[in-house]
Amino acid sequence: MADGTIWFCYMVRCNDGSLYVGVASNVEERVKRHNRGFGATFTSKRRPVQLIWWQEFPEQKAARHRERELKGWRREKKLKLLLDFGDGITLQPQKARLQGESPKVGDSGESSNG
């Protein structure tokens, strides 16, 4: 049952070019925490990270399902997702609810490496 919190599945590009997929209810704050070294060991060793894609979900369970799906993808398929939703040169993030705005909804959430 949804509690009204909007959740996001998101992807960041790490300093070494690797991609990390996670889940949060406040992506902007979560990326700040990644860049401060909190949370995932994977990103703390590869800072700074840059938000390059996100997708909104009405509940955490759905966002986690998408996270698991993306973590099962090869890098090439993840890059294709980025190209489909953004500028292929700069890898702009997918548009959030309000076009061009970063997601800022809710509290910072959780994330896991992938």
DOPAFI-412691 format. One record per atom (N, C-alpha, C, O, CB): x, y, z; residue in three letters. Coordinates in steps of 0.001 Angstrom, whole numbers, plus 524288, in hexadecimal, padded with zeros to 5 digits. Atoms other than C-alpha are relative to their C-alpha. Glycine has a CB too. Example, Ala and Ser with C-alpha at 12.3 -4.5 7.8 and 13.67 -1.06 7.14 Angstrom:
BEGIN
8037A7FB5A80000ALA;8300C7EE6C81E78ALA;80384804B080000ALA;807908049D80299ALA;7FC208001B804DEALA;7FCCC7FB5A7FFC4SER;835667FBDC81BE4SER;7FCFE80442802DASER;7FEFB8089680383SER;8019E801CE7FA79SER;
end
This chain:
BEGIN
803477FB5D80000MET;800008000080000MET;8036D804D980000MET;8070B8054280325MET;7FC4980003804BDMET;7FCE57FB3880082ALA;8057780D307FC1AALA;7FEB7803C88046AALA;7FA3380452805FAALA;7FF078029F7FAA8ALA;800C27FC397FBC3ASP;807798175F806BFASP;800238059F7FE07ASP;8001F809438012BASP;8042A7FF3D80430ASP;7FFEA7FAC980244GLY;807D2822F77FD72GLY;80575801F67FEBDGLY;8060C805FB7FC29GLY;7FD6C803BA8039DGLY;7FAA27FE8780131THR;816A68239C7FCC6THR;801427FE777FA69THR;8001D7FA197F8C1THR;803E07FD6A803D9THR;7FE478012580556ILE;81BF1824767EEFBILE;8058B7FDF180050ILE;808DB80035802F6ILE;7FFAC804F57FC60ILE;7FAE28026F80014TRP;8279A81BAE7EC84TRP;8025A800517FA94TRP;7FF8F800CC7F6B1TRP;7FFAA7FA56801CATRP;7FD217FFB2804E5PHE;831EB81C087E1FAPHE;803E77FB937FFACPHE;806777FA3480381PHE;802C5805467FF79PHE;7FB8F8033B8015DCYS;83AA98122D7DBA9CYS;8038E803C27FD14CYS;801C4806A47F9ADCYS;7FE6F7FAEC7FC9BCYS;7FC7D7FC358026ATYR;846BA819B67D79FTYR;8051F7FD647FE72TYR;8066F7F9208003BTYR;8010A80499803BBTYR;7FAE3801D5801A8MET;853C7817FB7D10CMET;803CF804948004FMET;8029B808F07FEAEMET;7FFCC7FDA87FA5DMET;7FBD87FC1B7FFEDVAL;8605881F5C7D38DVAL;804A17FDE87FCF4VAL;8056F7F92F7FC86VAL;8019B80168805ADVAL;7FB0D8015E8027BARG;86CF281F8D7CBE9ARG;8044680161803E7ARG;8048E805CD805C5ARG;800C9802F27FA97ARG;7FBBE7FF2A7FC4BCYS;878BE81E047D4BACYS;804B0802717FD3DCYS;80500802857F871CYS;801947FACF802A1CYS;7FB5E7FD66801FBASN;885A5825077D319ASN;803377FC8C7FC5AASN;805CB7FE857F8CEASN;80355801C58047BASN;7FD0E803988035AASP;88BAC818DD7CCF1ASP;7FCE17FE357FB3DASP;7FEB07FAE47F843ASP;801B57FB4780321ASP;8033E801588047EGLY;88097817ED7C2F6GLY;7FC387FB8C80101GLY;7F8E77FA6D7FDB5GLY;803647FEA07FB82GLY;803A58043B7FEC8SER;8799680CB17C9A3SER;7FA968023B80131SER;7FA07806D48027ESER;802057FCBA804AESER;805687FE727FF13LEU;86ADA80D2D7CB4BLEU;7FE097FD5F804F5LEU;7FF537F8DE8060CLEU;7FC7B7FE957FB46LEU;8022A801ED7FB18TYR;863A080B767D81ATYR;7FA24800F47FFF1TYR;7F8628053E7FEAATYR;8029E802B2804D0TYR;805B27FFA07FFE2VAL;8550B808CE7D98CVAL;7FE387FF8E805A8VAL;8000D7FC2C8088AVAL;7FD677FBAD7FC88VAL;8020A8001D7FAB0GLY;84DA880BAA7E617GLY;7FA61801CF8003AGLY;7F7EE802DB7FC39GLY;803528035880389GLY;8055C7FE5F7FEFAVAL;840A780F727EC1AVAL;80017804098045CVAL;803048038180824VAL;7FC757FB3D80179VAL;800617FBFA7FBEFALA;83D2981B887F3FDALA;7FAD5802D87FF74ALA;7F873802E27FB47ALA;804A2803EA7FFAAALA;804A67FCB48004ASER;831A98240A7F766SER;80183805B47FF3CSER;7FE2B808EF7FE02SER;7FCAB7FF63804F2SER;7FE037FAC180118ASN;83A26830467F63FASN;805397FF527FD3EASN;8094B7FECC7FFBFASN;800938036280529ASN;7FB598013380315VAL;843DA82E697EB4BVAL;8042F80431800ABVAL;808CE802F380123VAL;7FE947FF707FA3CVAL;7FC397FBC27FF73GLU;84A4183BAD7EC8FGLU;803317FF5C8050BGLU;807FB7FFCE804F6GLU;7FD2E805577FFF8GLU;7FD4C800C47FB00GLU;84D858393E7FAE7GLU;803417FB027FFF5GLU;807877FAD680227GLU;7FC0C7FFD380481GLU;7FD1F804F28003AARG;8519982B437F820ARG;805178009F7FD05ARG;809177FE7B7FE9CARG;7FCA97FBBF7FD76ARG;7FB347FF1780308VAL;85B6682FB27EDCEVAL;803E48032880344VAL;808958021D80319VAL;7FEC0802E87FAC7VAL;7FC8F7FD077FC85LYS;860D6839A47F77FLYS;802927FC5D803F5LYS;807387FCDC80517LYS;7FCED80459802D7LYS;7FDE1803B77FC2FARG;8627582E9F8015FARG;8040F7FC657FD71ARG;808197FB387FFC5ARG;7FB8A7FCB780272ARG;7FC178031A802D7HIS;86953826337F736HIS;805158031A7FFA0HIS;8094C801038009FHIS;7FDFC7FE807FA6FHIS;7FB567FCCB800CDASN;872A8831777F49CASN;802CB801698050DASN;80755802FD804F2ASN;7FE8E804E97FD2BASN;7FD787FF437FAE2ARG;87555833108032EARG;802497FAE280206ARG;804D47FACD8061AARG;7FC1380234803FFARG;7FDCF805097FE83GLY;878E98249F803D5GLY;7FC897FCB880378GLY;7FE4E7F8C38058DGLY;804FE800D1802A6GLY;8039E802F87FCB8PHE;86CE881FE580B45PHE;7FCEC7FC1E7FCBEPHE;7FBAD7FD237F836PHE;7FC44803AD802E4PHE;80341803D2802ADGLY;86561813CC807A6GLY;803497FBCD7FD70GLY;8066B7F93580000GLY;7FC98802A67FBF4GLY;7FDA480449802E8ALA;86A5080AAF7FD42ALA;805F28006A7FFB8ALA;80816804827FE62ALA;7FDC47FFD27FA8DALA;7FA518005080076THR;8788A806857FDCATHR;801A3800A97FA54THR;805AA803067F931THR;802097FAC58022CTHR;7FECB7FFB38059BPHE;8783D805617EEF7PHE;800D38059F7FE54PHE;804B8806D17FBC5PHE;7FB9F7FD857FCBFPHE;7FF827FA8A801AETHR;875F8813F07ED01THR;803DA8030780354THR;80648806B580168THR;7FABA802AC8002ATHR;7FC6D7FD087FCA3SER;87E05818837F89BSER;8059E7FFA77FE0FSER;808C5803227FF1ASER;7FFAD7FE06805A2SER;7FABE800AD8022DLYS;88A258135B7F1B6LYS;800858023D7FA7ELYS;804C0802227F836LYS;8016C7FA427FFEFLYS;800057FE2D8056FARG;8865C8196E7E4A5ARG;7FDB5805827FF82ARG;7FB31806C27FB9BARG;7FCE67FC347FC93ARG;802227FAAC80000ARG;882CC8277E7E80FARG;8034E803957FCA8ARG;807F2802997FBDBARG;7FFAA8022780593ARG;8058A7FEA97FF63PRO;87E2B8309B7E359PRO;7FC8F7FCF17FC39PRO;7FE617FAD17F850PRO;7FF31805D97FF2CPRO;803D28027080370VAL;871E082AF67DD6DVAL;7FC738043F7FDCDVAL;7FBD58086B8001CVAL;7FCC57FBC1802F2VAL;803887FC4880292GLN;86880831C97D42EGLN;7FAF17FD337FE9AGLN;7FB0A7F9047FC3CGLN;802938026B7FB03GLN;805188022880159LEU;859F482F227D2E5LEU;7FF3C8006C7FA22LEU;7FFB1804A87F7E6LEU;7FB8D802DA802FALEU;800A67FFEC805AAILE;8575D82B347C4D9ILE;7FAAF7FDFF7FE32ILE;7F9467FEAB7F9A6ILE;804397FCD17FD81ILE;805228021780188TRP;849F0824A47C50DTRP;7FCD97FEE2804E3TRP;7FEFC7FD6F808F1TRP;800917FAF47FC9ETRP;803878019A7FBCCTRP;83E208229F7CDB3TRP;7FAA17FEEB7FDCFTRP;7F932800D87F9A5TRP;7FFB28043380449TRP;805588014B8016FGLN;8307881D217CCF1GLN;7FCBC7FFF4804FAGLN;7FE687FDD9808F7GLN;7FFB37FAA07FD15GLN;803627FF5F7FB73GLU;8253B820007D641GLU;7FC4A7FB5E8009DGLU;7FA737F9287FCC3GLU;7FCE1805117FF91GLU;803958043B7FEC0PHE;81CDA815AF7DD13PHE;7FC92801888049EPHE;7FE4880484807FBPHE;803057FAF080133PHE;803997FE957FBCAPRO;81109816A87E622PRO;8012E7FD528052FPRO;7FF0C7FED580938PRO;7FA897FEBC7FE66PRO;7FEC1802C77FB2EGLU;816D580D3A7F014GLU;805747FD9E7FF9BGLU;807777FCB17FB57GLU;7FBE37FBB780122GLU;7FAAA802097FFC2GLN;823EF807D87F470GLN;8007A7FAAD7FD54GLN;804597F9A67FAAAGLN;801C57FF95805ACGLN;7FFCA8054180240LYS;820C67F9F17F034LYS;800BB800307FA14LYS;803DA7FD3B7F7EDLYS;7FB057FCFA80157LYS;7FF917FF86805B2ALA;81F1D7FE067E1FDALA;8055B8021A7FE6BALA;807A4800567FA92ALA;7FBAD803967FDDEALA;7FACE7FDDF8011FALA;82BA7806067E245ALA;8042D7FBC9800BFALA;807CF7FB657FD9FALA;8012A804C58038DALA;7FC46804427FEFCARG;833107FA717E81BARG;7FFCE7FBE87FBA3ARG;803D27F9BF7FA1FARG;7FED67FD6780557ARG;80093803B98044FHIS;82DA37F19B7DD78HIS;80306801F67FB38HIS;805D47FEF97F8B4HIS;7FA207FF2D7FEA0HIS;7FD347FDB080474ARG;832DE7FADA7D306ARG;805E57FFE1800F6ARG;808EC7FECC7FD63ARG;7FE26805B17FF09ARG;7FA728002F7FEA2GLU;83FEC7FBA77DA2CGLU;8023A7FA917FEEAGLU;806537FA107FC74GLU;800CF8017B805CDGLU;7FE328055D800E9ARG;841437ECD07DA02ARG;800527FECF7FA24ARG;803FB7FC4A7F84CARG;7FC547FC10802B6ARG;7FFFF800D9805ABGLU;83DA37ECAA7CB9DGLU;804D9802737FD88GLU;807A37FFDF7FA95GLU;7FAFF8024A7FD7FGLU;7FB927FD438025ALEU;847EC7F6D17C7FELEU;805387FDA88019FLEU;808E17FD837FE81LEU;7FFDC805BA80178LEU;7FB23802627FE37LYS;852627F0427D036LYS;801297FAF27FD1DLYS;805A67F93D7FCECLYS;7FFC47FEF9805D5LYS;7FF3F804BA80314GLY;850527E4167C803GLY;801AC801197FA69GLY;803177FD837F78AGLY;7FB147FCDB7FFF9GLY;7FE987FE888055ETRP;8533B7EB8F7BB86TRP;805E68008E7FF71TRP;808A3801E08032ATRP;7FD4A805247FE6ETRP;7FA8F7FEE68015AARG;860717EC317B4F2ARG;8009C805EC7FF5DARG;7FCCA808B97FE86ARG;801AD7FD077FADFARG;7FED47FA6880074ARG;866F57F9817B443ARG;7FDDF8024C7FADDARG;7FBB8806997FAD4ARG;805F3800E580058ARG;801BF7FE108051AGLU;863AD7FAEE7A5D4GLU;7FA288012B80006GLU;7F876805147FDCCGLU;801457FC057FBB5GLU;805AA7FF397FFC8LYS;855237F9917A888LYS;7FEAC804BD80368LYS;7FB0D807A880231LYS;7FD427FB0A80221LYS;800CF7FB617FCB8LYS;855EB803B17B379LYS;8013D804FB7FCF1LYS;7FE6B808DC7FD52LYS;8036A7FFB1804F8LYS;7FE987FB7080327LEU;85CCA80D187AA40LEU;7FBD5801217FBE3LEU;7FABF805AA7FAB5LEU;805527FF287FD5CLEU;804437FF4B803CALYS;8520B80AD97A02DLYS;7FB60802AC8029DLYS;7F8EE8061480040LYS;7FE4C7FAAF7FDA4LYS;8042A7FD747FD0BLEU;8480080E997AA91LEU;80128805D38008CLEU;7FDAE809117FFD3LEU;7FF5F7FD7280572LEU;7FE837FA807FF72LEU;84F7E81B3E7ACEELEU;7FF6F802EA7FAD7LEU;7FD978075A7FABDLEU;805A080072801FFLEU;8006A7FD838051FLEU;8501281E3079E6ELEU;7FA4D800CB7FE6BLEU;7F8F8804B37FBF3LEU;802D57FCBA7FBE0LEU;805857FF9680153ASP;8418381BB179CF4ASP;7FD5C80488802CDASP;7F99C806C3800C8ASP;7FD3A7FAF58014DASP;802837FBF57FCE6PHE;83E45825A67A779PHE;8030A8050D80063PHE;80121808D2802AEPHE;7FF097FE0380547PHE;7FCEA7FB3D7FF6AGLY;8491382FA47A644GLY;80346801227FB43GLY;8029A7FED37F719GLY;803737FFA0804B4GLY;7FC5E7FE5A8040AASP;8537D835FB79E36ASP;804857FC267FFF0ASP;8072C7FB76803E4ASP;801F5805B5800F1ASP;7FC068040780054GLY;85CDF82BA379976GLY;80585801CE8010AGLY;808E47FE9980242GLY;7FFD07FDA07FADDGLY;7FAB97FE117FF09ILE;868B28346279B08ILE;800D580121805C8ILE;804C47FF898080AILE;8010C804EB7FCC5ILE;7FF4D7FE757FA8CTHR;86688839CE7A8A6THR;7FD377FC5F803CCTHR;7FDF07FCD980887THR;7FE1280580800C8THR;803068038D7FCBELEU;85D8D82F027ADBDLEU;7FCBF802EF803FELEU;7FD25801F3808AELEU;803957FC2E802BELEU;803817FD0A7FC97GLN;853968387E7B34AGLN;7FC217FC4B8028BGLN;7FA917F87080022GLN;7FD18804527FCEBGLN;803BF803737FD68PRO;84A5F8326E7BD4APRO;7FA9B800347FD7DPRO;7F91C8040D7FB05PRO;7FF928016B805B8PRO;8056280035801D6GLN;83CC182E2B7B9A8GLN;7FCEA8044A802BAGLN;7FDF68057E80743GLN;7FD857FA8980106GLN;803387FBE07FDBBLYS;832B8838E07BBFELYS;7FCC07FDD98047CLYS;7FA827F99D80415LYS;7FC71802747FBD3LYS;8031A801877FB7AALA;82C20838127C930ALA;7FA70801E77FF43ALA;7F8E68032E7FAE4ALA;8025C802328051DALA;8057C7FE7280043ARG;81E0E83BBE7CC58ARG;7FF5A8054F7FD5EARG;7FC28805E97F9D3ARG;7FDA48002480578ARG;800287FAD780266LEU;82042849FF7C90ALEU;804BD8005B7FC7FLEU;809297FFC07FE4ALEU;7FFEB804858042FLEU;7FBD98003B803D2GLN;8284784B107BCE2GLN;804B5803488019FGLN;80439807F0802BBGLN;7FDFF801C87FAC1GLN;7FB2B7FD4F7FED6GLY;8365384E8E7BFC9GLY;8014E80088805C1GLY;8059E8023D80706GLY;7FFD2805287FDB1GLY;7FEE57FF897FA6EGLU;8352E84E277CEAFGLU;802487FAEC8020DGLU;800C77F6AD8005FGLU;7FB09801738030EGLU;7FDED8049E7FD60SER;83D2B844F17D6FFSER;7FBF37FE0A803D7SER;7F8FE8012780602SER;8053F80136802D1SER;803B2802057FC2BPRO;8353783BE37DF8EPRO;801A9801A780578PRO;8063A8011B806E0PRO;7FF9A7F9FE7FFA2PRO;7FED07FE177FAC4LYS;8346C841777ED5ALYS;7FBFF7FE21803EFLYS;7FBB3800478083ALYS;80041805EB80009LYS;804708019B7FCDAVAL;828F483A207F324VAL;801B77FC858047BVAL;805127F928803BFVAL;7FBFD7FD347FCA8VAL;7FF6D8038D7FB9AGLY;82906833D1800A1GLY;8053380034802C3GLY;80854803C5801FBGLY;7FF1C7FAB47FE3CGLY;7FB318006F7FD02ASP;833E582FAE809A4ASP;804157FD2F7FCCCASP;802E37FB047F8ADASP;7FF0F7FD2780531ASP;7FBD980298802EBSER;840FE82A4980568SER;7FECC7FA347FFF2SER;7FC957F8F380406SER;805828011A8026FSER;8018A8056880021GLY;83ED881BD78028AGLY;804957FC898005BGLY;808A37FDF780282GLY;7FD017FECF7FB3EGLY;7FBE7803D77FFC1GLU;846F18101C8011CGLU;802227FF1B7FA8AGLU;7FFCF800AF7F6A3GLU;7FE047FAE18026CGLU;7FDA080135804F1SER;84FDB80B7A7F68ESER;803437FB0C800A8SER;804B77F9A080504SER;8035B804A27FE00SER;7FC8F804847FFB6SER;857A57FF827F352SER;8032C7FFB47FB01SER;8018E801BC7F6F5SER;7FCDD7FAE4800E1SER;7FC967FFD68048DASN;862BD7FCDA7EA0DASN;7FE427FC4C7FBC0ASN;7FB807F87B7FCBBASN;805807FEC080190ASN;801808035080459GLY;861217F7017DCC5GLY;802DF8013A7FB28GLY;802027FEBA7F724GLY;7FA68800667FF01GLY;
end
